């Protein structure tokens, strides 16, 4: 924590460490679930020709599972740096929406905090911090740091394991480890479906994502996210208007 410039006075350290531990424990199930995904990222990086250091640095610096795998696939296909950069930007563009959602709770934090939490922001961190059962921790940066930090460590350890296995077990990606990606997102999304508008949002986003994938549209993920949110918003407005008419 000293390296990031975060100071802790002795009178406050217990609360801060407690928040860190609660955050780490909250994300632990997802951190374990993402291990096969991290193994896949590490082994695939070795398979496409990256060195051990480059493969590990990709997880340590980029820290974006879906974007890493997409970039590695494009690298293996011989696609240039510009194409890889544009694709990864599109894939990770959803983090802009995550940041906007978290801004009301975190915008008063010092710059060093916002940079650190922005770097650690993932789908998993966003889902946990915004979950109803952790509502009291939404404005607690130490809780968010515990969530993001634990997940970051787990992802990099899994990548290291994948690098080691990738050198001794070629074609590791053919073992179906990519199912961990699907399982992780199912675990994130399903518990949040509590209202009909949210169900519509998820259904439209999922259906359009499949259609765009079949059409091989590079911007399919972004478009499906926008369509899902738009459908959910329209349904929510219609639902509220109907309730007003009934009253």
Residue pairs with C-beta under 8 A, 6 or more apart in sequence:
1 8
4 112
4 116
5 112
6 112
6 113
8 16
15 142
16 142
19 137
19 140
19 142
19 143
19 146
20 142
20 143
20 145
20 146
20 149
21 146
22 137
22 143
22 146
23 128
23 137
23 142
23 143
23 144
23 145
23 146
23 147
23 148
23 149
23 150
24 146
24 147
24 149
24 150
26 128
26 134
26 143
26 146
26 147
27 124
27 125
27 128
27 146
27 147
27 148
27 150
27 151
28 150
29 187
30 124
30 128
30 151
30 184
30 187
30 188
31 124
31 150
31 151
31 153
31 154
31 155
32 154
33 180
33 183
33 184
33 187
34 65
34 124
34 151
34 154
34 155
34 158
34 180
34 184
35 154
35 158
35 161
35 180
36 158
36 177
36 179
36 180
37 65
37 158
37 177
37 178
37 180
37 181
37 184
38 59
38 65
38 154
38 155
38 156
38 157
38 158
38 159
38 161
38 162
39 158
39 159
39 161
39 162
39 165
39 172
39 177
40 69
40 162
40 172
40 173
40 177
40 178
40 180
41 58
41 59
41 65
41 68
41 69
41 72
41 158
41 159
41 162
42 55
42 56
42 59
42 158
42 159
42 160
42 161
42 162
42 163
42 164
42 165
42 166
43 162
43 163
43 165
43 166
43 169
43 172
43 173
44 69
44 72
44 73
44 162
44 166
44 172
44 173
45 54
45 55
45 58
45 68
45 72
45 159
45 162
45 163
45 166
46 52
46 55
46 162
46 163
46 166
46 167
47 76
47 166
47 170
47 171
47 172
47 173
48 72
48 75
48 76
49 75
50 58
50 72
52 163
55 159
55 162
55 163
55 166
56 156
56 159
56 160
56 163
58 68
58 71
58 159
59 68
59 155
59 156
59 159
60 156
62 68
62 71
62 88
63 119
63 120
63 122
63 152
63 155
64 88
64 91
64 92
64 122
65 155
65 181
66 91
66 92
66 181
67 87
67 88
67 91
67 92
69 178
69 181
70 87
70 88
70 91
71 84
71 87
71 88
74 83
74 84
74 87
75 84
86 218
87 218
90 218
90 219
90 221
90 222
91 221
91 222
93 222
94 123
94 221
94 222
94 225
95 121
97 225
97 229
98 121
98 123
98 126
99 118
99 121
101 126
101 130
102 117
102 121
102 126
102 129
102 130
105 138
105 139
106 113
106 114
106 117
106 139
106 141
106 144
107 114
109 117
109 141
113 141
116 145
117 141
117 144
117 145
117 148
119 148
120 144
120 145
120 147
120 148
120 149
120 151
120 152
121 148
122 148
122 151
123 185
123 188
124 147
124 151
124 184
124 188
125 144
125 147
125 148
125 151
127 188
127 192
128 134
128 147
129 137
129 138
129 143
129 144
129 147
130 138
131 191
131 192
134 143
137 143
137 144
162 172
165 172
166 172
189 202
192 198
193 199
193 202
196 235
196 239
197 232
197 233
197 235
197 236
197 239
198 232
200 231
200 232
200 235
201 228
201 229
201 231
201 232
201 235
202 228
204 224
204 227
204 228
204 231
204 232
205 224
205 225
205 227
205 228
205 229
205 231
206 224
206 228
208 220
208 223
208 224
208 227
208 228
209 220
209 221
209 224
211 220
212 219
212 220
212 221
212 223
212 224
213 220
217 223
